[in-house]
Amino acid sequence: MKRAIVIRHVAFEDLGILGPVLAAQGYQAQIFDAGIDDLGQTSLDAGDILVVLGGPIGAYEESIYPFLRRELRLIELALHQGAATLGICLGAQLLARALGARVYPGGAREIGIGPVTLTSAGLRSSLQHLNEDRLVLHWHGDTFDLPSGAERLASTPVTPNQAFALGNSALGLQFHIEAEPTGFERWLIGHASELASTGVDVAKLRAEAASRLPEIAQAGAKAIGAWLAALDRGAP
């Protein structure tokens, strides 16, 4: 069975709806907890893919979180070997950094349910399967420059680089399409300090998630399923 090597930074930002999608495409998920498991001992075999999930730290904070150095080396190894790599939120920032792009605090935080605008490349990509309103879950304060040679797939007025692809196999998503609707309360608990400090109305966010997250998750499953299927076909 093919493996999906998954790097998780906090327990509640897990694979979510991506677990069943990976299984349906024949991947066995092997989860490594960043900062706990030794990423330096992790190898990638032929046919493996790398999935790097989100978390509430900066991709540039290796002086505070030294494990980021090993994580970046693993991403660089995956890219060097041509292994398909999916980065979500912090994972997308780390992927961008591994590709030589700058990661830095953005002009404003984006937290909540909102749309993205797909570029022409995005409309040709697996992101075409996002729901009709292009709604996603935003939860970030940092951003990144577009890596050299990459195609921008999606943007918002606040964050021009919301998604990018490099070649057929590297996909970075600043936003979240993986969040499991039934587990969203864990996000509200886990990010309680950030929500309080930014003045986000938790009750409103909870209601929006209850209303829209199921369709976002369903669309996200289709998008990532299409991306994985294209890998098997060797298609762009």
C-alpha positions, 0 to 999 in steps of 0.5 A, spaced: 500 500 500 502 507 498 503 511 504 501 518 506 507 521 510 503 526 514 506 531 519 501 534 524 503 540 529 497 540 533 492 534 535 485 538 533 488 540 526 488 533 523 487 530 516 479 531 518 476 529 511 482 527 508 483 521 511 477 517 508 480 521 501 487 518 502 484 511 504 479 511 498 485 512 493 489 507 496 494 511 501 495 508 508 496 515 513 502 514 517 502 520 522 508 524 525 507 529 530 512 535 529 516 536 535 515 529 538 517 524 533 523 524 530 522 527 523 530 526 521 529 518 521 523 519 516 524 516 509 520 517 503 519 511 498 517 510 491 509 512 491 509 515 498 506 522 498 508 528 504 502 531 507 504 537 512 498 540 516 497 546 519 498 549 526 499 556 530 506 557 529 510 561 524 514 557 518 520 562 520 520 561 527 526 555 528 529 559 533 524 558 538 521 551 535 528 547 532 524 541 529 522 546 524 529 545 521 528 537 520 521 538 518 524 543 512 529 538 510 524 533 510 520 537 505 526 539 501 527 531 500 520 530 498 521 535 493 528 533 491 525 526 490 519 528 486 514 526 491 507 529 491 507 534 497 501 537 499 501 543 504 495 546 508 496 553 512 502 552 516 504 546 511 503 551 505 508 556 508 513 551 510 512 548 502 513 555 500 519 556 504 522 550 502 522 552 495 526 558 497 520 563 498 519 568 503 514 567 509 512 573 513 506 576 517 501 578 513 497 585 513 491 582 517 489 576 519 483 572 516 479 567 520 472 565 518 468 562 512 470 566 506 471 565 499 477 565 494 478 567 487 481 562 483 486 564 477 485 561 470 490 556 472 486 555 479 480 553 474 484 548 470 486 545 477 483 540 482 481 547 486 475 547 480 471 542 485 470 547 490 463 549 491 460 554 487 461 560 492 468 558 492 468 558 500 473 555 504 475 556 512 481 561 513 485 561 519 492 565 518 496 571 520 502 569 516 503 569 508 508 568 503 511 570 496 509 565 490 515 561 489 519 561 483 516 557 477 510 556 481 503 558 479 498 562 483 491 558 483 487 562 488 487 569 492 483 574 496 484 581 497 488 580 503 492 574 501 494 574 494 497 567 495 492 563 497 494 557 493 499 555 488 502 549 485 509 547 482 509 542 477 504 536 477 505 534 484 507 540 489 500 543 492 500 549 497 493 551 500 493 557 505 486 556 507 483 549 510 478 545 506 480 539 510 476 541 517 471 536 519 465 539 521 463 535 527 470 536 530 470 544 529 469 545 536 476 543 537 478 548 533 474 554 537 477 551 544 484 550 541 485 557 538 481 560 544 487 565 546 487 567 538 480 568 537 479 572 544 485 577 542 483 578 535 476 580 537 472 574 533 465 573 535 466 565 537 458 564 537 458 567 530 463 563 527 460 557 530 454 558 527 457 560 520 461 553 520 455 549 522 451 552 516 457 552 511 463 547 513 459 541 511 459 543 503 466 546 504 468 539 506 465 535 501 468 540 496 475 539 499 474 532 499 472 532 491 478 537 490 484 533 493 481 526 491 481 529 484 489 531 485 490 524 488 487 521 482 491 526 477 498 524 480 496 516 479 494 518 471 501 522 471 496 528 469 498 536 470 
